[in-house]
Amino acid sequence: MPVNIRIKTALRCSVMGAALLVSNYAFAAGEGPTIVDRWVDEAKSYSFFDLSYQGVSYDEATDVTSVSGLKAVFTPDFTSLVPDGEDVPTISYVIEVPSLRYFALSENADRYFVDSIVADEVNVTYSVEGGTTDVQNTEANGTYDVLVIAAADWSKLPDIADDPAKPISKYYPLVAAFFDMNMASFNVAGSELSQTLDTKTLLNTTYGAIEFNDMKRGDYSAFSIDGIKMVSAPQSSADTGDAAFELLLEIARLDGGAYNGGTMVRQFDPSLPSSQRNTPFKTLLGSLAVTGTKLDVDDVASVSLDAMSYSDWGVRPPSIPLLSLADELYLEAKEAGSEPDEMTILRFVSSFYSMFRIGSFDITGFDIDVNDTENGTEFAAQLDSFRLADLWSVGLGELSFKGFFAEGEGNRIQMDLFQLKDIGFPTLAALMDAERASDEKDVKAIIAALPTLGLIEASGIDVSIKDKPGFKLGLNRLEMGNFIGRLPTRVSSTLENLEFNVADLEAEGREVFEKMGYERVNLSYVLSLIWDEASEILSLESRNALDDGGTLNAAVEIGSVPRSVFEDPETAQNALAFLTFNAASMVFNDNSIVDRALEAAASEQGKSADQLKQELLGALPFLMSALNKPDFVDEVAKAVSQLLSEGGSLTATAQPDQPVSVMQVIAGGAAAPGTLVDLLKVEVIAE
């Protein structure tokens, strides 16, 4: 897949501070050619690298070392990394510089220094031959017209110790030294790239002004790209059969700060201690903003994105010595010919990902429109905003989006808000122990492997699917908090304004609502569980509502619930003997549901609603006769009669003078249920 790169516009580079940087180091006039010759000699010690030039000269008046015909060839050998019997790809990376100038090139024992480096033209060729079929015979070519680096110094590369026990980690000092570079600035006025997408299509990419500033040890303080444009075009050699692929991508601008590649590399330093779950992160990427993205494909699809931003991404050392483990895995696979076990791979991958943290990733103003009349496809979608924040090995702070709308082929989906917050991930040790815990029914270990959830919420939902039931939902929320270990002591679930057509229900449910005269249903509920540690009271509450039907609210309080129940759920059975019943209530407000239910039931039985009402009231004393509390039964009958005749509300409460043992309530309910009426101070009234 050939690629051609060309930077057409001249580069400009600030050299402010270069003299101050270099003046701290004494250097002998004319030592530049000596340094270049040494580089050529040192390159011979690397089997994968060759460096040569056609000529070198030095201008003492300007302290400029000029090199002509410089050529650097990288040919890494992957034979040792490819399993026996498989093809080994031949890879080469060639850099050719016809003319290269070093201004004030010097050195000390550890580093090289230069005021600026200027290359009038840089040619780059990358090729892959053989190997797997998806990378066979790949070639890329590029040309930079002018390249300027100002006020730079960099580390001398160390020798690689030939340690058979460290086939991977022995290269760390070399990579770390490679990133140990400082520079004042690096500016590119513009560039172009041409890449083959297929046998018929070229992709031409144009970059605006590129600027990198203030690199210290491989970390940039700021960078920007003033626009990117990618346009596809037919290849001159393309046949006239199928049309070329048409694409246009435009990005108005990229701006970033604190891009710290050097810091990331240094986190692999084998001398650093392994990180723990609470080990702080160093900055990997301070910020990156991408604005004004537009994409058009084949004149049938368009995508636009107002802004995309990244901030506060972090990096830290791995939780285990990754390079040492890589050495072990390599030697095990190469010498013993055995594959590493799954748990070892899991530890390796988990430790690698534990190194990184996403501070935030945001998208605003996303639109996509597809109008493919030839294939009969029409689709449109919009998203006001998307956010991913605080994602790392411990958990996820937030995943949310607002203002989502999609429509196409007779389907329509809208959602005002979706958010997922405060997700806690279990430890790797707990996950690796989960299978054993499940087999042995180790409840504590099973719970340790569970994630935790702070909030999941969706609101403003309107769904219409072609030939399928549609619905609307005002709000659906599940919230948890005040965790003890992995278990919440505060849980609430809310559903507001779930609307659907009765005709869309399954037959059994549809029949129930139709008999009560409903064509469309609107439901809401709130369920909550709260444990208060100071009082050791567990409160449960339920609030339910049916529009044009009624409401039913219920609550109960259980006392003497110890913290140990949440710390170790297996102790819950032991705590049962100490639990108390403190209070309970139930309030029903009628808003037509009673009459609807009576009419439906009476019609089913071939009676009038009044007849059914009288039968119910007549049967009530018999149904409650086991209580052996005639006065209480009369009180209940009077309240139920008033509700059935006049509507209104029915309230039942149980409020004992003192908390009552739950075991006593259970025993009384089984032996003499009527005694609970007085014990719990049960009252039933209608209003």
N, C-alpha and C positions, 0 to 999 in steps of 0.2 A: 504494500500500500504506500506508493510514493508520496512524500510530503515535501513541499518547497516553501521555505521561509525567506522573506526578504525585508530588511529594514531600510526604507527608502530615505527617510528624513534624517538630517544630521542630528547627532546627540549633543546635548549640552550638560555639563556637569559642574557643580559648585566645588571649588577646591579650597574654600575657606577653612582655615585651621590646619592645612596640610603641613605648612612649615613648622608650626608649633609641635605637631605630632612627630615629625621626623627629626627635629633639632635636638631631641634628647639622646640621639644615638649617633656617635661619631662613625663616619664611614670613609674609606679610602676612595679617592677619585678614580673612576674607571673600573671599579670592582663589579659593575653590572655584567660584562661579558664573562667574567670568571664565574659568577653565580649561575648564569645560563648554562655554561659548559658543565658545571657540577650537576645541574638538574638532568641534563642529558645522560651523564654517567650514572647518576643514582637510579634513573628509570630502568637501567639494565638489570637492576637487582630484583625487579618485579617481573614475573613471568607473564602477567596479563597486561603490561603497559610498556609502550615504546614511545620515545620522544626523540625527535630529530629536527634539524633546521638546515637551510641552505647557506645562510651567511649571518654574521653578527658584526655590528660596528658600534663604536662609541664616540660621542661628541662631548669632549671635555668641557667646552664652553657652556653647554646647556645641561650637562650631566644626563644625557639621554642615551640609553642603550637601545639600539634598533636591531630587531631580529627579522630576517626574511625567510620565507618558506618554512615556517614553523609547522610541524605536524605531530599530533599526539594521537596514538592509537591504543584503544582499550579493547582487549579481547579476553574477557573472562571465560574461564574453563569450568563448565558445570558438570563435567564427567562424574565427579565424586558425589554429586547431588542427585543424579538420575539413576533409577533402579537399573540393575543389570538387564541387558536385553532390549532396553528401550533406546530410541534414537536420541542423540545428544545434539541440541541445536548449536550452530556456530553463530556467535554473536560478536559483532564488532561495532565500535563507536569511534568515529574518526573526526578529529577537529583539525582543520587546516587554516592557518592564518598567513596570508601572503606578506603582510607587513604589520609588525607589532612593535610598539615603542613603550619603554619603561622610563619614566621621568624620576630621577633620583632613586634608583633601585639600590638598596643597601641591606645589610644583615647584621645581626649579632649572633650570639651562640644559639639562641632558641627561635628567632623569628626573622622574617623578611619584612622590609618596609619600602613603600613607594609613594611618591607624591601623586602620581596618576598613571594609569595604563590606558593606552589608546590603540585600538585595532581598527584600521580602515575597513577591513572586510574579514569576516569569519565564516568559514564554510563548515557545515556539520553534516555528517552522513551516519546514519544508523541502519544496520541491516541484520536480519535474522534469516538463517538458512537451515532447513531440516527441522528436526524436533517434531512436536505435535502438529497435527494438520492445521490447527487454527492459527498458527504463527509461522507457517512455512513461507520462506522467500518474501519476507517483509522488508521494505526499504523506505527510509525517510531521508530527505535532503533539505538542508536549510542554509540560508545565507544572511548574515548580519553585515550591513554596509559599514556601520561605525559603532564601536563599543567603547565606552569610557567609564573607568572606575577611578574615584578620587580618594586620596588620603587613606590608603589601605595598608594594613599589616596583617600577617598571617603566620601561623605556627609552622615550623619545619616538621615534616612527617617523620615519625619514629620508625625504627626498624621493627619488623614483625618477628616476634620470637617464634621459632618453629617448635611448638609444644603439641605433640600428638594428642594429649589429653584435652586440649582446648581448640578443637577444629573451628569453632564458631567464635568464641569469646576472644580469641587472640587478635581478632581484627578490630576490637573496640578502640584501642588507643589510636589506631590509624583513622577511624571514622571520627573520633572525637577531635583529633588534631585537624582534620579536614574542615570541620565546622568552627574551629577556633580562629575566626577572622574578624577583623574590624575594618570598617570603611566609613567615610563621611557621607558619600552619596553615590548613586548609580541611576542615571537618567537615560531614558530612551524616548526619542521624540515620536516614533511610530514604527509599526512593523506590519508585514503581511505574511500570510501562510496559505499554502495551497495543498490540499490533501485529497486523494482519491477515495470517494465513498464506495463506488462500485465501478464496473467496466464502462459506465456511461456518464458518471457524474463526478465533477470536481467540487470541492468545498473551499471557497476562498475566504480567509479570515483577515480582517484588518484591525489592528490595535492602535488606539490613540496613544498619547503621551504616557509613558510609564516612568514612575519615579519611586526610588527606594532611598531612604535616608537613615543615617546614623545607625549602622550596624555595629554591635558590640558582641564579640564572641558568638557570632552566628545569629544574633537576635536583632531584628529590625525594629526601630521605634515607630516608623510610619512608612506607608507605601500607597500608591494610587495608580489607577489605569483610567485614562480619560476616554473611555468608550471602547466597545468591541462590536464588530459587525461581521457576521458570517453569511455568505451568499453562495448558493450552489449554482453551478453552470455546467452545460454539457461539455464533455471532453471532445477535443478536436478529432480524436480517432474513433469516437463512438459511432456505432452503426445507426441506421435510421429506423430501427424497429421500435421498441418501446421508448416512451418519452423519458428524458432524464428526470431524476428526482429534484423537485424544486423546494428550496428552503431558504428562509431569511430569518436570521436571529440578530437582534440588536440589544446591546446593554449600554445604557447611557454613561454609567460611571461606577468604578469600584474605589472605595477608600478604606484603608485599614490601619491599625496601630498595634504595636507590640506583637509582632509575628515572630515567635521565638523558637526557631528550628534548632538552634544550638542548645537551648535549655532542654528541649525534648531529648536530644541525643544523650546529653549528660545524665539523664535520669537512669540510663542503662549501666552506668558506672558500677562495676562489680564491687567496688569498695563502699558503696552507699548501703546503709541499713535498709532492710525491706520495709515497705510502708505497712501501716496498720489501717483499720477502717477509718480512723479519725486523723490520719496523717494529712496535714494541709497540702494544698496544691500550689505549684508555681504557675505563673501565667504562660500559657501556650499561645493563645490568641486573645489580645485585648479587645479588639473590635474589627469588624468587617461589615461594610455597608455596600449593597449592590442595588442600584436604582435604575428604573426605566427599562425593564426587560420586556422585549416583544419578540414573538416567534410566529412565523407564518409557514405552513407546510402545504405544498401543492395547491395553493389557492383554495383549499377546502377546510383548513383548520388554522385557527389563530389562538395564540395564548399571550396574555399580557400580565405583567407583575410589576406593581408600582414600586415596591421596595422589599428587599430581603436583608436581614442583618444578623450578625453573630456577635456575641460579646461574652467576655469573661470565661473563655475556655481554659481549662487547667490541665496540668500534667504533674506526675509525681513518680517516685521509684515504684517498680512492681512489688507485689506483695510476697513474691518469692524470687530468688535469683534466677531471672529468666535466661540469661546467657549461659549460666552453668547448666541449667536444665536442658537448654538447646544442645549443648555439648553432649550431654548424656544421651538424649534422644537420637542424635546423629550417630554417635558411636554404636548405640544399641542396634539401630537400623542397618548401619553399614557393615559392622563387624559380625554381629550375631545374626543378622538377616531377619530380625523379628520386628513386628509392628508394636508400637507402644500401646499400652492398655488405655481404654477409654477414659478412666479416671485421671490418668496422667495428662492426657490431652485436655481434659476439662480443666484441670488445675492450671495448665499452661495458658489456655485461652482466657480463663477467668482472671488470671493474674495480669495478663496483658491489658484487658479492658479495664481493670481496676486502676490502671495508671491514669485514666483520662476522665475529665469532667466537662460536660457541656453546661456553661453558665446559662446561655439563652440562645435560641434560634427563633427569629420572628419573620413572618411574611405578612404583607398587607397588600390589598387590592389585587387579588388573583381573579382572572377571567379566562375562560376557554370557550371557544365557539367552533363547532364543527358543522359544516353545511356541504355534505357530499351528495349532490343531487344524482350523480351517476350511479351510486350504490344505494341511494335512498336512505342516507343516514343524516339525521339532524340531532344535534345535542348542544346544550349550553349549560354552563355552570359558573357560579361566582362564589367567592369567599372573601369576606371583608378582612379577616385577619386569622392568623394561625400562630401559636406560640408553643415552644418546647423549652422548658427551663429546669435547671438544676438536676440534670441527669448524670448519675455516677453509680458506682457499685453499691452504694447504700440505698439508693432509691431514686425516685422521680418526683421533682417538686411540682411540675405542672405540665399538662398537655391539654391545650384548649383551642377551640376555633369559634369564630363568631360570624354570623351573617352568611350561612351556607344556603345556596339555592342551586338546584339542578333540574333540568327539564329536557325531555327528549322522547320521541316515539310514543307519545301518549302517557308518559310517566312524569311525575312531578314530586320532588322532595324539597322541603324547606326546614331548616333548623336555625333558630336564632342564636343558640349558644350550646356548646358542649364543653365540659371541662372535667378533667381528671386531675386530682391534686393529692399531694402528700402520700405517695406510694412508697412503702418500705420493703426493700428486698431482703430475703433471708440470707444468712451467711452461706458461703460455699460449703463449709463443713456440715451445716444443717441440711443442705440439699443433697450432699453426697451420702448422708445418713438416712435419707427419707425412705429408701426402699427397705432397709432393715427395720426402721421404725414401723412401717406399715405391716410388714410380715409378723413382727413381734407385738403389734398393737401397743406400741410405746406412745401413749397419748402425748406426753410432754414433748417428745422428739418430733412427733407429727406436727404439733402446733408450731414448733421452732422452725419448721420448713415452710410455713405459710407466709405469704406476703401480707402487708398491712395496707389498709386503704383509708385515706382521709376523707375524700369527697369524690363522688361521681355524679354529674348533673347534666341533664339535657332539658332544654326549654324551647318553646315556640316551634313545636314540631307539627308539620302538616304534610301528610303522605297521601299521594294519589297514584296508584299503580294500575296500569291498564289491565282490565279483566280480573282485578284482584280487589279485596276490600281495602278501603282507605280509612284513615283516622287522623284525629288531631290530638295533641297533647300539650297542655300548657306548661307543665313542669314535672320532671321525674328526678328525684334527688335521693341519694343514699350518703349519709355522713357518719363518720366514726371518729372518736377521739378519746383522750385520756386513757391511753393504752397502758396496760400492765403486761410487760412482755409483748407477746403478739396479739393479745386479746383486748378489745375495746371495752371500756366501762361506760361509754356514752354512744348510743346508736340511734339514729333517726332515719326514717324512710318516708318520703313525701311524694304523693302523686296528686297533681292538680289538673282538673278539667281534661280528663281523658274522654274524648268524644268519638262515637262511632255510630254507624247506622245499624239498627237492629236487623235489617235485611241481610247484612253482611256476616252475621253470626252463623255458627254451626246450628244444625236443626234443633237440637235440644235446648240450647240457650236462646235461640231465636223464638221458640215457642213460648217460653216463660215470659219474655218481655212483651211479645205481641199480645198475649192474653191480658196483660196489665195495661194495654193501650199505648205502649211506647213505640215510637218510630225511630227516635234517636236518643241515645243515652249519654249522659255526662256524669262521670264518677270522679270522686276525690277521696283521698285518705291521708292520714298522718299516723305513723307508728313510731313510738319512741321507747327506749330503754336507757335509764340513767341510774348509775350506782354512785352514791355519795359516800366517800370513804370516812368522813368524820362521823356521820350518823349510822353508817353501815346499812342504809336503807336502799333497796332496789325498787325503783318506780317504773311501772309499765303503763303506757297510755296508748289508746287507739281512738282516732277521730275519723269518722266515715261519713260521706255525704253523697246523696244521689239527687241531682237537680230534678225539681218537680216530683220529689219523692219523700225525702226526709233526711235526718241525720241521726247517727248513733255514736255516742261517745262513751268510752269505758276507761277506767283507771284502777290500778291496784298497787298497794305498797306492801313490800315484804321487808321485814327487819332482821337484824342480826346476821347479815350476809358478810362474812369475813373476807379480807383481802386474799386469803389463801385460796379461795375458790378460783380466782383469776390467775394467781401465780402457779397453781397446780390443780387443774380441773379434776384430777383423779380424787381430790379430797372433798369434792362436792357432796358425795354421799354421806361422808362423816358430818358435814355441816348441816345436813337436813334436820337433824334432831334439835338444832338450836335456832332454826328459823322461826320468825313470828309473822302472824298476819296482823297488819296494822290498820289497813283501811281499804275499801273498794267502793266504786260507784259506777252507775250506768245511767245515761240520760238519752232517751229517745225522743226526738221531735218529729212529729208527723207533718208532712206536707203533700198529702194525697196518696202516699204509698199504702196506708191502711185500707182505704176504700178501694184502691186498685186491686190489692191482694184479695180482699173479701169478694169483690165482683168476679175476679178470675177463678177463685176456688169454688165459689157458689155455682158459677156457670159450668165448671167441670163436673159438679155433683148434681146438676139439674135443679138447683134451689135458688131462692132469692138471697141477696146479701143479708137482709134482716133475719131470715131464717137461720142462716149459718152463724150469724152473730149470736143469736139466742142459744143455739146449740153449744157454742164455745163457752159462753158464760155459764151455762148449766153444767158443763163437764168440768169446769175449773175446780170446784170444791172436791170432786172425786180425785182429780189428778193430784191435788195437794193434800189429800187426806193423810198421807204417811207422815206429814209434819206433826199431826195431832195438835195443831195450834189454830182452833176455830176463829179466834179474834183476828189473827194475822191473815188467815185465809179470806175472811170477810173484807179486810183492808185491801188485800190484793185484788179481790173480785171487784170491789167498788172502783179502784183505780183503773183496772182494765176495761170495765164497763164504760167509764167516762171517756177513755181514749177511743174505744170503738164507736161510741155514739157521737162524740163531739170533736174528736181529734185532739190537737194540742200536744202535750208532752207527758212522758212517763219517766219518773226518776226512782231508781232503787239505790240505796246506800247501805253500807255495812261499816259502822264506825264504833268499834268496841272502846270502852273506857280506858283499857290498857291493852297493849299488844298481846295477842293470844298465840300460843304455840301452834305452829303449823301441824305438828303431829296430833295435837288435841283436836284441831279442826278436821283432820282426816279421820280420826277415830270417831268423833261425834257424828260426822256425816254418814259413816257406815252404820253405826249402832242406833243413834237417835237423832236424825236430821233436824227434828223440831227444836232441839236444844240449841242449835246454832243461831236460831232467830233471836233468842235472848242474849246468848253469849256474844254475838257479833253486833248486836243492836241494829238489826236489819229493819229498814223502813222502805215502803213503796207508796208513792203518791203520784197523782195525776194533776196536771194544771192546764 
